[in-house]
Amino acid sequence: MRTLLLAFIGLFFSCSLTAQYYNKDDRFIVGLNAGVVKPMGDFADESSLGTDLSLNAKMLLNQKLAVGLSLGYMNFGQNDDLWAGDTRVKNDVNYQIIPIVFTATYFIQAYDLDFRPYASLGFGYFLYRNHVESTPTNTYTPIKSEYTVSTNKIGLMPNVGFMYNLSKKLAVDVNLKLTYIPNFEEKLEKKKVKPIVDKDIELSDTQKYRYLGFDKISSTSLTVGLYYRF
């Protein structure tokens, strides 16, 4: 993974230098995408369909190549098959992923000049957060407990899609994206545990750690966006 990161960074900067030769009048595209994201694999055993938002900026190196940066936010709900299994407790669980990735995009020339299919690869950091709130349902005085676990990992974000020019300045974007984040730990320490326990009480591993149930995250997103050229 480290070798791939170095190779991607080298490609990013070499393409940026090449842009000075190929395209003296640098052109930028900035846009916002929104859509749905579906968890896959073991991650889908815990989470459910969610929303995907991303702010994307691209610098056109020539008619076919672009490099850029993408800042996103994914929010997943809980899979009730797992979290609603105990009728004595009501769980409210959500998962967030914040991708911060560099992108390299190759545009395919089509017969219609306003229609621009493309393939892109994103590589960078993904911030992961999981928050759980549990409320007992078998008591008249329920005491809600909650905790958060978080970590950050390096991952990949390949995608394909197309842009269609609405005018000289505006374009609509349709994008199918895969997110892949490997190398999760078996367990993560619970943070901000409530209710607060006596500091002298030694917590068990079950109380102190969240056993994830997955060692990687994968998901697919379908988004639509509007982009502006300048």
CORVEN-V317849 format. One record per backbone hydrogen bond with DSSP energy under -1.0 kcal/mol. CO is the residue of the C=O (numbers start at 1). NH is the residue of the N-H. If there is no record, write none. Layout:
co=CO nh=NH
co=CO nh=NH
//
This chain:
co=1 nh=5
co=2 nh=6
co=3 nh=7
co=4 nh=8
co=5 nh=9
co=6 nh=10
co=7 nh=11
co=8 nh=12
co=9 nh=13
co=10 nh=14
co=11 nh=15
co=12 nh=16
co=13 nh=17
co=14 nh=18
co=15 nh=19
co=18 nh=21
co=18 nh=22
co=19 nh=23
co=24 nh=26
co=27 nh=60
co=28 nh=230
co=29 nh=58
co=30 nh=228
co=31 nh=56
co=32 nh=226
co=33 nh=54
co=34 nh=224
co=35 nh=52
co=36 nh=222
co=37 nh=50
co=38 nh=220
co=41 nh=44
co=42 nh=45
co=43 nh=46
co=43 nh=47
co=46 nh=79
co=50 nh=37
co=51 nh=75
co=52 nh=35
co=53 nh=73
co=54 nh=33
co=55 nh=71
co=56 nh=31
co=57 nh=69
co=58 nh=29
co=59 nh=67
co=64 nh=107
co=65 nh=61
co=65 nh=62
co=66 nh=105
co=67 nh=59
co=68 nh=103
co=69 nh=57
co=70 nh=101
co=71 nh=55
co=73 nh=53
co=74 nh=97
co=75 nh=51
co=76 nh=95
co=77 nh=48
co=79 nh=82
co=79 nh=83
co=80 nh=84
co=86 nh=89
co=88 nh=137
co=90 nh=135
co=92 nh=133
co=94 nh=131
co=95 nh=76
co=96 nh=129
co=97 nh=74
co=98 nh=127
co=99 nh=72
co=100 nh=125
co=101 nh=70
co=102 nh=123
co=103 nh=68
co=104 nh=121
co=105 nh=66
co=106 nh=119
co=112 nh=115
co=114 nh=165
co=116 nh=163
co=117 nh=108
co=118 nh=161
co=119 nh=106
co=120 nh=159
co=121 nh=104
co=122 nh=157
co=123 nh=102
co=124 nh=155
co=125 nh=100
co=126 nh=153
co=127 nh=98
co=128 nh=151
co=129 nh=96
co=130 nh=149
co=131 nh=94
co=132 nh=147
co=133 nh=92
co=134 nh=145
co=135 nh=90
co=145 nh=134
co=146 nh=194
co=147 nh=132
co=148 nh=191
co=149 nh=130
co=151 nh=128
co=153 nh=126
co=155 nh=124
co=156 nh=180
co=158 nh=178
co=159 nh=120
co=160 nh=176
co=161 nh=118
co=162 nh=174
co=163 nh=116
co=164 nh=172
co=169 nh=229
co=170 nh=166
co=170 nh=167
co=171 nh=227
co=172 nh=164
co=173 nh=225
co=174 nh=162
co=175 nh=223
co=176 nh=160
co=177 nh=221
co=179 nh=219
co=180 nh=156
co=181 nh=217
co=186 nh=212
co=188 nh=210
co=191 nh=148
co=194 nh=146
co=198 nh=201
co=204 nh=208
co=205 nh=209
co=208 nh=190
co=210 nh=188
co=215 nh=184
co=217 nh=181
co=218 nh=40
co=219 nh=179
co=220 nh=38
co=221 nh=177
co=222 nh=36
co=223 nh=175
co=224 nh=34
co=225 nh=173
co=226 nh=32
co=227 nh=171
co=228 nh=30
//
